[in-house]
């Protein structure tokens, strides 16, 4: 029997991943870790810089600083004033951005290969000289930008604060993951220029970063540029380790909030604690959530949308975290006059059945293929590979682990998937939000304006 195009693509991807691209690791005298990987297939190069700082490193009263700095890093440095970083990259034919999460802040450019040196110089200039350009004016400017972002993406959109609320329920008061990267309005207002300077000196040091460069590059020449531009940046050792994120496996109760808000439809949103990222149990949980709620072939979609007609969307996602328990994210938006108790009963029935029986062989094969395809898609681009090398270097100490992630998913058994679902997708491990429309209008739910990953940024 022949292979389909999709199967052949996946098989080719597995062979390439197994063979593995050439990856070299280096460390500068100031502590900067460097990962380089040549890929001459297309004349582009990706630069990715991960700083080991996210919202988990913040202290109460000063939340949101990590995300604020993501914006300040585009506000100008000693040799690149104002919006120059964007202007120089884009005028050279490149693209760029930055994001913030619980566990890291990253910056990235994809450039024509002959413009790689420019991207390295720009990243080095702001790592080494941002404080010379940081003043009250730029601080106020970006503080207002972040506050507007909070209004537009959290406070003033339907279901916008759900992620923030569920996070606070899954991770109790005082836990380093209790607050989300966006921070609070009050804390953003309270942050001073000296707070920002101290934060930068502590966390934006070369020894707290991993730089990966992937694409059409010459390793020795690229390493020479990195040494030239980053090597003179002074080391700084003031960082304290992040606070302990350990928690019990389950929350120990069914937490629940009912919210009456201006939303287009009733909704059930819930979170469940899961194993830490980087473990086999986390991969098993990912497969369980894929079978139960990963797309239109999943059990919950088939039950609630297709069979019962009580929902317009129904799915599970997973927020992988390395320094604290990961969590599952359930999202169900109701259809017409459907009531939340009926939705909850159907979800409970599907979870109980899965905990007892586990996935069928067909479901297991489909879920593994789905996650395999997602991984291979990420690793198929130079930007995706650069980001994954940084991720595994920062969070797990070894960038090359990115190349074997698919293998680890394919090794998980159906029984492991059933066991993790039975252990974690339980009512006494749930934090739930129930949304009731305040205006009394039903109708189909609009799709979320931002998914969970985007809400981190």
C-alpha positions as a printed NumPy array, in Angstrom:
array([[  0.   ,   0.   ,   0.   ],
       [  1.43 ,   3.405,  -0.969],
       [  1.927,   6.423,   1.258],
       [ -0.252,   9.514,   1.073],
       [  1.505,  12.854,   0.542],
       [  0.947,  13.737,   4.205],
       [  2.316,  10.403,   5.414],
       [  5.34 ,  10.746,   3.155],
       [  5.976,  14.298,   4.396],
       [  5.854,  13.092,   7.986],
       [  8.134,  10.152,   7.189],
       [ 10.63 ,  12.458,   5.477],
       [ 10.469,  14.808,   8.445],
       [ 11.156,  11.954,  10.861],
       [ 14.151,  10.843,   8.829],
       [ 15.546,  14.377,   8.715],
       [ 14.965,  14.85 ,  12.455],
       [ 16.569,  11.501,  13.181],
       [ 19.608,  12.381,  11.112],
       [ 19.572,  15.765,  12.771],
       [ 20.981,  19.054,  11.517],
       [ 24.473,  19.999,  12.622],
       [ 24.132,  21.85 ,  15.913],
       [ 27.073,  23.401,  17.735],
       [ 27.085,  24.994,  21.186],
       [ 29.405,  27.718,  22.436],
       [ 29.72 ,  29.971,  25.475],
       [ 31.296,  33.423,  25.55 ],
       [ 33.471,  34.55 ,  28.443],
       [ 30.626,  36.763,  29.735],
       [ 28.323,  33.747,  30.014],
       [ 26.228,  34.086,  26.838],
       [ 25.224,  30.652,  25.521],
       [ 25.209,  30.324,  21.735],
       [ 23.581,  27.63 ,  19.58 ],
       [ 24.372,  27.561,  15.859],
       [ 22.882,  25.329,  13.16 ],
       [ 23.618,  25.552,   9.447],
       [ 20.792,  24.994,   6.958],
       [ 21.648,  25.996,   3.393],
       [ 18.303,  25.053,   1.791],
       [ 17.055,  28.652,   1.605],
       [ 19.019,  31.934,   1.726],
       [ 17.6  ,  33.081,   5.069],
       [ 18.796,  33.026,   8.664],
       [ 16.847,  33.195,  11.917],
       [ 18.155,  34.862,  15.067],
       [ 16.436,  34.004,  18.345],
       [ 17.388,  35.351,  21.76 ],
       [ 15.76 ,  33.966,  24.9  ],
       [ 16.229,  35.719,  28.234],
       [ 15.564,  33.542,  31.26 ],
       [ 13.034,  35.966,  32.709],
       [  9.259,  35.944,  32.721],
       [  6.425,  36.795,  35.04 ],
       [  7.459,  34.016,  37.473],
       [ 10.54 ,  36.095,  38.351],
       [  8.483,  39.139,  39.377],
       [  7.628,  40.063,  42.943],
       [  4.217,  41.146,  44.317],
       [  3.615,  44.821,  43.676],
       [  5.83 ,  44.87 ,  40.591],
       [  4.039,  42.517,  38.234],
       [  4.198,  43.195,  34.504],
       [  7.841,  44.327,  34.388],
       [  8.949,  41.422,  32.184],
       [  6.282,  42.237,  29.613],
       [  6.954,  45.974,  29.892],
       [ 10.576,  45.294,  29.018],
       [  9.581,  43.373,  25.941],
       [  8.196,  46.709,  24.718],
       [ 11.058,  48.844,  26.037],
       [ 13.556,  46.735,  24.08 ],
       [ 12.032,  48.148,  20.883],
       [ 12.157,  51.731,  22.153],
       [ 15.767,  52.488,  21.261],
       [ 19.33 ,  51.848,  22.415],
       [ 22.626,  53.761,  22.245],
       [ 23.173,  53.479,  18.494],
       [ 19.605,  52.717,  17.385],
       [ 17.235,  55.478,  18.51 ],
       [ 13.458,  55.337,  18.645],
       [ 11.822,  52.807,  16.338],
       [ 15.092,  52.11 ,  14.554],
       [ 15.238,  48.387,  15.338],
       [ 12.008,  47.764,  13.441],
       [ 12.962,  50.12 ,  10.629],
       [ 16.397,  48.613,  10.017],
       [ 15.206,  45.   ,  10.041],
       [ 12.19 ,  45.616,   7.837],
       [ 14.094,  47.78 ,   5.355],
       [ 16.578,  44.905,   5.013],
       [ 13.739,  42.531,   4.09 ],
       [ 13.474,  40.868,   7.484],
       [ 10.736,  40.295,  10.027],
       [ 10.888,  40.538,  13.821],
       [  8.965,  40.467,  17.068],
       [  9.166,  39.618,  20.755],
       [  6.945,  37.845,  23.279],
       [  6.752,  37.334,  27.029],
       [  5.539,  34.32 ,  28.975],
       [  5.624,  32.997,  32.519],
       [  9.099,  31.555,  31.971],
       [ 10.949,  33.612,  29.348],
       [ 11.11 ,  36.711,  27.199],
       [ 12.221,  36.192,  23.609],
       [ 13.197,  38.323,  20.641],
       [ 13.58 ,  37.08 ,  17.097],
       [ 14.381,  38.123,  13.555],
       [ 14.289,  36.244,  10.269],
       [ 16.622,  37.883,   7.763],
       [ 17.955,  37.406,   4.267],
       [ 21.182,  35.489,   4.883],
       [ 23.391,  38.378,   3.781],
       [ 21.787,  40.609,   6.466],
       [ 22.493,  38.253,   9.385],
       [ 25.25 ,  40.472,  10.764],
       [ 22.803,  43.38 ,  11.043],
       [ 20.409,  41.363,  13.227],
       [ 23.242,  40.266,  15.528],
       [ 24.515,  43.825,  15.865],
       [ 21.034,  45.115,  16.688],
       [ 20.417,  42.492,  19.382],
       [ 23.833,  43.122,  20.908],
       [ 23.337,  46.879,  20.922],
       [ 20.148,  46.715,  22.954],
       [ 21.476,  44.021,  25.292],
       [ 24.547,  46.118,  25.98 ],
       [ 23.283,  49.696,  25.827],
       [ 19.526,  49.868,  26.408],
       [ 19.979,  51.667,  29.729],
       [ 21.744,  54.571,  28.047],
       [ 18.526,  55.272,  26.119],
       [ 15.984,  54.391,  28.814],
       [ 14.486,  57.562,  30.286],
       [ 11.221,  58.722,  31.819],
       [  9.741,  59.604,  28.43 ],
       [ 10.282,  56.142,  26.911],
       [  9.161,  54.523,  30.161],
       [  5.872,  56.453,  30.166],
       [  5.33 ,  55.859,  26.479],
       [  5.608,  52.077,  26.737],
       [  3.766,  51.931,  30.059],
       [  0.779,  53.478,  28.278],
       [  1.162,  51.039,  25.366],
       [  1.05 ,  48.048,  27.718],
       [ -1.935,  49.441,  29.632],
       [ -3.807,  49.918,  26.34 ],
       [ -2.889,  46.371,  25.348],
       [ -4.375,  45.143,  28.597],
       [ -7.604,  47.043,  27.942],
       [ -7.883,  45.852,  24.337],
       [ -7.014,  42.185,  24.863],
       [ -8.147,  41.436,  28.4  ],
       [-10.48 ,  43.936,  30.016],
       [-12.676,  45.015,  27.109],
       [-13.233,  41.836,  25.071],
       [-15.654,  38.969,  25.729],
       [-14.109,  36.277,  27.96 ],
       [-10.906,  38.37 ,  27.949],
       [-10.014,  37.875,  31.606],
       [-10.737,  34.128,  31.633],
       [ -7.097,  33.088,  31.264],
       [ -6.03 ,  35.447,  34.037],
       [ -8.802,  34.295,  36.373],
       [ -8.169,  30.595,  35.82 ],
       [ -4.431,  31.033,  36.309],
       [ -5.086,  32.687,  39.663],
       [ -7.299,  29.75 ,  40.667],
       [ -4.9  ,  26.995,  39.563],
       [ -1.862,  28.671,  41.171],
       [ -2.741,  29.998,  44.648],
       [ -1.944,  33.399,  46.123],
       [  1.799,  33.8  ,  46.627],
       [  2.724,  31.264,  43.942],
       [  5.111,  32.643,  41.255],
       [  2.629,  31.718,  38.499],
       [ -0.406,  33.212,  40.255],
       [ -0.327,  36.31 ,  38.033],
       [ -0.072,  36.423,  34.245],
       [  2.626,  38.262,  32.256],
       [  0.385,  41.208,  31.382],
       [  0.502,  42.387,  35.032],
       [ -1.944,  44.656,  36.799],
       [ -2.786,  48.287,  36.042],
       [ -1.824,  49.304,  39.588],
       [  1.577,  47.62 ,  39.391],
       [  2.293,  49.109,  35.977],
       [  1.503,  52.547,  37.389],
       [  3.706,  51.933,  40.433],
       [  6.811,  50.817,  38.513],
       [  9.531,  53.48 ,  38.598],
       [ 12.372,  54.144,  36.203],
       [ 14.805,  52.778,  38.784],
       [ 12.696,  49.605,  39.102],
       [ 13.073,  49.155,  35.354],
       [ 16.808,  49.799,  35.387],
       [ 17.381,  47.317,  38.205],
       [ 15.245,  44.729,  36.402],
       [ 17.264,  45.148,  33.214],
       [ 20.647,  44.94 ,  34.938],
       [ 19.58 ,  41.74 ,  36.688],
       [ 17.872,  39.813,  33.911],
       [ 19.153,  41.197,  30.614],
       [ 22.699,  40.06 ,  31.295],
       [ 24.514,  37.825,  28.782],
       [ 24.797,  34.992,  31.297],
       [ 21.   ,  34.918,  31.56 ],
       [ 20.427,  34.486,  27.82 ],
       [ 20.644,  31.946,  25.022],
       [ 21.243,  33.098,  21.449],
       [ 20.458,  30.691,  18.619],
       [ 21.12 ,  31.299,  14.934],
       [ 19.766,  28.872,  12.343],
       [ 19.882,  28.981,   8.562],
       [ 22.163,  29.814,   5.675],
       [ 25.228,  30.721,   7.705],
       [ 28.903,  29.96 ,   8.076],
       [ 29.439,  28.769,  11.637],
       [ 32.906,  30.231,  12.16 ],
       [ 32.1  ,  33.598,  10.62 ],
       [ 28.834,  33.838,  12.585],
       [ 30.597,  32.966,  15.814],
       [ 33.124,  35.688,  15.026],
       [ 30.349,  38.268,  14.663],
       [ 28.765,  37.131,  17.927],
       [ 32.075,  37.426,  19.756],
       [ 32.651,  40.859,  18.189],
       [ 29.271,  42.338,  19.121],
       [ 28.268,  40.467,  22.291],
       [ 31.651,  39.581,  23.768],
       [ 32.344,  43.021,  25.263],
       [ 29.025,  43.203,  27.154],
       [ 29.837,  42.906,  30.874],
       [ 28.66 ,  39.886,  32.824],
       [ 26.249,  40.382,  35.728],
       [ 25.575,  37.829,  38.451],
       [ 22.8  ,  39.478,  40.465],
       [ 19.956,  37.165,  39.477],
       [ 18.239,  35.166,  42.179],
       [ 16.741,  31.768,  41.298],
       [ 12.991,  31.819,  40.624],
       [ 10.715,  31.003,  43.518],
       [  9.704,  27.391,  43.953],
       [  6.733,  26.507,  41.746],
       [  6.027,  23.105,  43.309],
       [  2.374,  22.275,  43.989],
       [  0.346,  19.141,  44.759],
       [ -0.702,  17.137,  41.7  ],
       [ -4.331,  18.187,  42.107],
       [ -5.94 ,  21.339,  43.45 ],
       [ -7.989,  19.349,  45.953],
       [-11.363,  20.864,  45.124],
       [-13.755,  22.019,  42.427],
       [-13.229,  25.784,  42.328],
       [-15.937,  27.678,  40.522],
       [-16.857,  31.241,  39.627],
       [-20.011,  32.411,  37.856],
       [-19.581,  35.633,  35.886],
       [-22.418,  37.702,  34.447],
       [-20.845,  39.771,  31.679],
       [-21.486,  41.241,  28.258],
       [-20.605,  38.076,  26.319],
       [-22.26 ,  36.67 ,  23.182],
       [-23.066,  33.251,  24.656],
       [-22.897,  31.148,  27.77 ],
       [-19.531,  29.502,  28.201],
       [-17.76 ,  26.944,  30.342],
       [-14.026,  27.516,  30.692],
       [-11.968,  25.328,  32.99 ],
       [ -8.372,  24.476,  33.886],
       [ -6.792,  21.336,  35.342],
       [ -3.291,  20.917,  36.788],
       [ -1.02 ,  18.686,  34.707],
       [  2.559,  17.359,  34.979],
       [  5.563,  19.612,  34.421],
       [  6.8  ,  20.062,  30.868],
       [  9.788,  17.953,  29.906],
       [  8.317,  14.776,  31.382],
       [  6.851,  11.694,  29.736],
       [  3.673,  12.292,  31.755],
       [  3.311,  15.746,  30.147],
       [  3.531,  14.164,  26.691],
       [  0.873,  11.623,  27.742],
       [ -1.353,  14.472,  28.929],
       [ -0.89 ,  16.279,  25.627],
       [ -2.052,  13.182,  23.773],
       [ -5.056,  12.773,  26.085],
       [ -6.137,  16.368,  25.49 ],
       [ -5.67 ,  15.935,  21.74 ],
       [ -8.004,  12.919,  21.685],
       [-10.538,  14.633,  23.924],
       [-10.491,  18.148,  22.553],
       [ -7.908,  18.693,  19.825],
       [ -9.912,  19.802,  16.807],
       [-13.069,  18.75 ,  15.025],
       [-12.337,  15.024,  15.187],
       [-12.074,  15.086,  18.993],
       [-14.497,  13.455,  21.391],
       [-15.794,  16.676,  22.927],
       [-16.371,  18.338,  19.559],
       [-18.179,  15.273,  18.253],
       [-20.312,  15.041,  21.374],
       [-21.19 ,  18.678,  22.097],
       [-21.154,  20.266,  18.651],
       [-22.058,  17.468,  16.255],
       [-24.213,  15.112,  18.311],
       [-25.866,  17.201,  21.039],
       [-25.826,  20.553,  19.231],
       [-25.32 ,  22.314,  22.579],
       [-22.07 ,  24.075,  21.661],
       [-20.492,  25.92 ,  18.765],
       [-16.936,  25.375,  19.999],
       [-15.558,  22.688,  22.309],
       [-11.917,  21.902,  22.811],
       [ -8.938,  21.328,  25.07 ],
       [ -5.551,  23.001,  24.944],
       [ -2.394,  22.602,  27.008],
       [ -0.165,  25.21 ,  28.567],
       [  3.215,  23.515,  29.019],
       [  5.245,  24.876,  31.938],
       [  8.625,  23.718,  33.193],
       [  8.876,  25.478,  36.555],
       [  5.373,  24.673,  37.791],
       [  2.595,  22.224,  36.935],
       [  1.349,  22.65 ,  33.381],
       [ -2.396,  22.999,  32.901],
       [ -5.173,  21.909,  30.599],
       [ -7.538,  24.543,  29.22 ],
       [-11.136,  23.567,  28.43 ],
       [-13.157,  25.976,  26.284],
       [-16.833,  25.4  ,  25.478],
       [-19.095,  28.107,  24.002],
       [-22.777,  27.208,  24.005],
       [-25.255,  27.191,  21.148],
       [-28.703,  28.784,  21.321],
       [-30.439,  28.207,  24.647],
       [-28.17 ,  25.413,  25.843],
       [-27.659,  25.41 ,  29.595],
       [-24.335,  25.012,  31.387],
       [-25.464,  22.053,  33.577],
       [-26.144,  19.998,  30.442],
       [-22.715,  20.927,  29.066],
       [-20.989,  20.002,  32.326],
       [-22.804,  16.677,  32.514],
       [-21.748,  15.779,  28.965],
       [-18.122,  16.8  ,  29.579],
       [-18.041,  14.76 ,  32.803],
       [-19.473,  11.74 ,  31.007],
       [-16.835,  11.92 ,  28.274],
       [-13.99 ,  12.375,  30.763],
       [-15.204,   9.49 ,  32.928],
       [-15.501,   7.202,  29.911],
       [-12.022,   8.13 ,  28.743],
       [-10.574,   7.564,  32.221],
       [-12.089,   4.095,  32.273],
       [-11.4  ,   2.983,  28.697],
       [ -8.612,   5.197,  27.362],
       [ -8.15 ,   6.031,  23.671],
       [ -8.979,   3.589,  20.918],
       [ -6.066,   2.485,  18.716],
       [ -7.386,   4.728,  15.947],
       [ -7.624,   7.745,  18.284],
       [ -4.124,   7.106,  19.596],
       [ -2.682,   6.901,  16.095],
       [ -4.504,  10.061,  15.007],
       [ -3.417,  12.034,  18.099],
       [  0.207,  11.025,  17.753],
       [  0.131,  11.919,  14.06 ],
       [ -1.435,  15.296,  14.879],
       [  1.205,  16.191,  17.482],
       [  3.96 ,  14.812,  15.271],
       [  2.806,  17.021,  12.394],
       [  2.707,  20.088,  14.673],
       [  6.255,  19.411,  15.867],
       [  7.588,  18.801,  12.376],
       [  5.931,  21.999,  11.165],
       [  7.755,  23.94 ,  13.9  ],
       [ 11.069,  22.3  ,  13.124],
       [ 10.674,  22.712,   9.364],
       [ 11.407,  26.457,   9.45 ],
       [ 14.649,  28.092,  10.525],
       [ 12.738,  30.417,  12.858],
       [ 10.853,  27.549,  14.476],
       [ 14.03 ,  25.555,  14.985],
       [ 15.883,  28.543,  16.444],
       [ 13.085,  29.116,  18.921],
       [ 12.946,  25.466,  19.988],
       [ 16.724,  25.334,  20.446],
       [ 16.464,  28.334,  22.775],
       [ 13.526,  26.834,  24.621],
       [ 15.22 ,  23.534,  25.357],
       [ 18.498,  25.244,  26.258],
       [ 16.878,  27.684,  28.712],
       [ 14.319,  25.381,  30.31 ],
       [ 16.001,  21.96 ,  30.09 ],
       [ 19.696,  22.654,  29.545],
       [ 20.083,  20.914,  26.172],
       [ 19.019,  22.504,  22.864],
       [ 19.323,  19.202,  20.994],
       [ 16.361,  17.793,  22.926],
       [ 14.217,  19.692,  20.406],
       [ 15.245,  17.217,  17.723],
       [ 13.939,  14.178,  19.622],
       [ 10.623,  15.592,  20.872],
       [  8.684,  13.699,  18.195],
       [ 10.275,  10.418,  19.233],
       [  9.214,  10.935,  22.835],
       [  5.593,  11.527,  21.817],
       [  5.535,   8.404,  19.669],
       [  6.869,   6.285,  22.555],
       [  3.925,   7.048,  24.867],
       [  1.44 ,   4.191,  25.272],
       [ -2.342,   4.27 ,  25.271],
       [ -2.374,   3.067,  28.873],
       [ -0.181,   5.985,  29.948],
       [ -2.616,   8.336,  28.232],
       [ -5.571,   6.776,  30.025],
       [ -3.775,   6.861,  33.383],
       [ -2.867,  10.535,  33.226],
       [ -6.419,  11.463,  32.209],
       [ -7.86 ,   9.438,  35.085],
       [ -5.404,  11.02 ,  37.542],
       [ -5.728,  14.654,  36.472],
       [ -8.923,  15.365,  34.511],
       [-11.064,  15.119,  37.64 ],
       [-13.616,  17.362,  39.28 ],
       [-11.424,  17.779,  42.384],
       [ -8.647,  19.124,  40.167],
       [-10.73 ,  21.704,  38.323],
       [-10.986,  25.467,  38.314],
       [-14.058,  26.513,  36.35 ],
       [-15.558,  29.751,  35.058],
       [-19.187,  29.9  ,  33.978],
       [-20.128,  32.887,  31.825],
       [-23.743,  34.076,  31.664],
       [-24.663,  36.871,  29.218],
       [-25.727,  40.036,  31.03 ],
       [-27.858,  41.324,  28.154],
       [-30.027,  38.218,  27.899],
       [-29.063,  37.681,  24.25 ],
       [-28.132,  34.308,  22.963],
       [-26.492,  33.52 ,  19.685],
       [-23.417,  31.922,  18.427],
       [-20.198,  32.62 ,  20.247],
       [-17.543,  34.519,  18.427],
       [-14.136,  32.967,  18.299],
       [-11.744,  34.175,  20.992],
       [ -9.78 ,  37.184,  19.863],
       [ -6.614,  35.765,  21.411],
       [ -5.762,  32.182,  22.152],
       [ -4.081,  31.089,  25.362],
       [ -0.574,  31.428,  24.028],
       [ -1.241,  34.952,  22.747],
       [ -2.667,  35.946,  26.133],
       [  0.793,  35.352,  27.575],
       [  2.408,  37.957,  25.406]])
